[in-house]
Amino acid sequence: MILAGIAALLMFAFGDDEAEQQGARGGQGTITVHQQIIVRVSPGAVPAGAGASPLVRWEEHRGPRCIAARQILGAARLGQNSVDLVFRDRTRVRARLEGRCPALDFYSGFYLPVSADGQICADRDSLRSRTGGECQIDQFRTLTAERPD
């Protein structure tokens, strides 16, 4: 279906005459289709009850190297050098960035380009701010609510 649409687009772009000449010469063309998946994450996407109140303090622990993009529900806190991701199972992971990414805390939301494996990995992938800036993910840290004394 997609290839038929692309063929129709090429016929429209080059016209019937050029397509017939190409066929008469026996020439072939190559069409390469690339697919890219981008996840848009918005701080408002986290439903009430998915996180904790703003008074909760979070303890960081060693985190995974990669996370599954399909598990991300939203973002809870955006800072200049980190982003807290909330997952469908209500757990949280902090994505620490290699450097400052000032546009993240100014504009609500960001984009996460997803690789072919469906994973977002530290030291490989990056966040993209809504203004177009790119921030490399340095590491992931698992978050747990700090226990009151």
C-alpha positions as CSV (number, residue, x, y, z in Angstrom):
1,M,0.0,0.0,0.0
2,I,2.8,2.4,0.9
3,L,4.8,1.4,-2.1
4,A,1.8,2.0,-4.4
5,G,1.4,5.5,-2.9
6,I,5.1,6.2,-3.4
7,A,4.9,5.0,-7.0
8,A,1.9,7.3,-7.6
9,L,3.8,10.2,-6.1
10,L,6.8,9.5,-8.4
11,M,4.5,9.3,-11.4
12,F,3.0,12.7,-10.4
13,A,6.4,14.2,-9.7
14,F,8.1,13.1,-12.9
15,G,5.0,12.9,-15.2
16,D,3.8,10.0,-17.3
17,D,6.2,10.8,-20.2
18,E,9.4,10.4,-18.2
19,A,8.1,7.3,-16.5
20,E,7.3,5.7,-19.9
21,Q,10.8,6.7,-21.2
22,Q,12.4,5.1,-18.1
23,G,10.5,1.9,-18.8
24,A,11.3,2.0,-22.5
25,R,15.1,2.3,-21.7
26,G,14.8,-0.7,-19.4
27,G,16.1,1.4,-16.5
28,Q,15.3,0.8,-12.9
29,G,15.0,3.1,-10.0
30,T,15.6,2.4,-6.4
31,I,13.3,3.7,-3.7
32,T,14.4,3.5,-0.1
33,V,11.8,3.9,2.6
34,H,13.1,4.8,6.1
35,Q,10.8,4.6,9.2
36,Q,11.5,6.6,12.3
37,I,9.5,6.4,15.5
38,I,9.6,9.4,17.8
39,V,7.9,9.4,21.2
40,R,6.6,12.8,22.4
41,V,6.8,12.9,26.2
42,S,4.8,15.6,28.0
43,P,4.9,16.4,31.7
44,G,1.1,16.7,31.7
45,A,0.8,13.1,30.3
46,V,1.2,11.6,33.8
47,P,-2.3,10.9,35.3
48,A,-3.0,11.8,38.9
49,G,-1.9,9.1,41.2
50,A,0.9,7.9,38.9
51,G,3.5,9.7,40.8
52,A,3.6,11.1,44.3
53,S,3.0,14.5,45.7
54,P,5.6,17.2,45.0
55,L,6.7,16.9,48.6
56,V,8.1,13.4,48.1
57,R,11.9,13.2,47.9
58,W,13.4,10.6,45.6
59,E,16.4,8.4,46.3
60,E,18.5,7.5,43.3
61,H,19.8,3.9,42.8
62,R,21.8,2.2,40.1
63,G,19.6,2.0,37.0
64,P,19.4,0.0,33.8
65,R,21.5,0.7,30.7
66,C,18.4,0.6,28.5
67,I,14.6,1.1,28.9
68,A,11.7,0.0,26.7
69,A,10.2,3.0,25.0
70,R,6.7,1.5,25.0
71,Q,6.7,1.5,28.8
72,I,7.1,5.3,29.2
73,L,3.9,6.9,30.4
74,G,5.2,10.5,30.7
75,A,7.6,12.8,32.4
76,A,7.2,14.0,36.0
77,R,10.1,16.5,36.4
78,L,12.1,18.3,33.8
79,G,15.4,19.9,34.8
80,Q,18.3,21.3,32.9
81,N,20.4,18.2,33.4
82,S,17.9,15.4,34.1
83,V,14.4,14.2,33.3
84,D,12.2,11.9,35.5
85,L,10.4,9.3,33.4
86,V,7.2,7.6,34.8
87,F,6.5,4.1,33.5
88,R,3.2,2.3,33.0
89,D,3.8,0.3,36.2
90,R,4.2,3.5,38.2
91,T,7.9,3.2,38.7
92,R,10.3,6.1,38.0
93,V,13.7,6.4,36.3
94,R,15.8,9.5,36.1
95,A,17.6,10.1,32.8
96,R,20.7,12.0,33.7
97,L,22.0,14.0,30.7
98,E,25.7,14.6,29.8
99,G,25.4,18.3,29.9
100,R,22.9,21.1,30.5
101,C,19.8,21.1,28.4
102,P,18.2,24.4,29.3
103,A,15.3,24.2,26.8
104,L,13.9,21.1,28.6
105,D,12.7,22.9,31.7
106,F,11.4,25.9,29.8
107,Y,9.3,24.2,27.1
108,S,6.9,21.5,28.2
109,G,7.8,18.1,26.7
110,F,10.5,16.6,24.6
111,Y,11.0,14.0,22.0
112,L,12.7,10.6,22.3
113,P,13.7,9.1,19.0
114,V,13.4,5.3,19.3
115,S,15.9,2.9,17.7
116,A,14.9,-0.1,15.7
117,D,15.2,-2.3,18.8
118,G,12.6,-0.3,20.7
119,Q,15.0,0.6,23.4
120,I,16.3,3.9,24.7
121,C,19.9,3.4,25.9
122,A,22.3,5.6,27.9
123,D,25.5,6.6,26.1
124,R,23.7,5.9,22.8
125,D,20.5,7.9,22.6
126,S,19.5,11.4,23.2
127,L,16.5,13.6,24.0
128,R,15.4,16.3,21.7
129,S,13.9,19.5,23.1
130,R,10.9,21.0,21.3
131,T,13.1,23.8,20.1
132,G,15.4,21.3,18.3
133,G,18.2,21.0,20.8
134,E,19.7,17.6,21.4
135,C,20.8,16.3,24.8
136,Q,22.7,13.0,25.1
137,I,21.5,10.6,27.8
138,D,24.5,9.8,30.1
139,Q,22.8,7.3,32.5
140,F,19.5,6.0,34.0
141,R,19.0,6.0,37.7
142,T,16.1,4.1,39.3
143,L,14.1,6.2,41.8
144,T,12.4,5.2,45.0
145,A,10.4,7.4,47.4
146,E,12.6,8.3,50.4
147,R,11.3,6.8,53.6
148,P,10.4,9.3,56.3
149,D,12.5,9.0,59.5
